[in-house]
Amino acid sequence: MTNNDILIRLRYALDIKNVEMVEIFKLGGVDVSKEDVLKILTKIDEDDFYDEYDEPEETEDYIKCTNSMLESFLNGFIIFKRGPQEPRPGQSNKPDRSIKNHASVNNVLLKKVKIALSLTSEEMLDLFDRAGITVTKGELSALLRKEGHKNYKPCMDRFARNFLKGLTLKYRDDLN
């Protein structure tokens, strides 16, 4: 799953409008226009690239969402939902980058969406359950650990996809 796919699914699940997407990116420190957001949210035919690690190239109609852009969006999403946090004395204004490589993208997605939506572990387990997969508290805890922790477990695309599906089922049902 590409970073663009993640944004497309997250936007749909939570019914985030284009102008809100621009605002969230700005809160995360990335200036994009409404037209740029539309290019980021463009679906690309998966037959156009070879395997899950090859991503399509940028064109005039498509902007690739980098790890840095995605993390900035997720940080902005936390601020959008919870408001700005006052930095503690001696703490920098910019958060450290959590996405070290493509393998950690899904783990960071789970953590930051959990924070933004103030989800409890039980609520996250319910989201997975809604999507039709069973995740134990121990597995969830391992997915939410910091990379490098002895109990850290990488979050595979299947878990991230089902988490976003569970969000869609919960929040889209709540809208109707």
Order of alpha helices (4+ residues) and beta strands (2+ residues): alpha-alpha-alpha-alpha-alpha-alpha-alpha-alpha
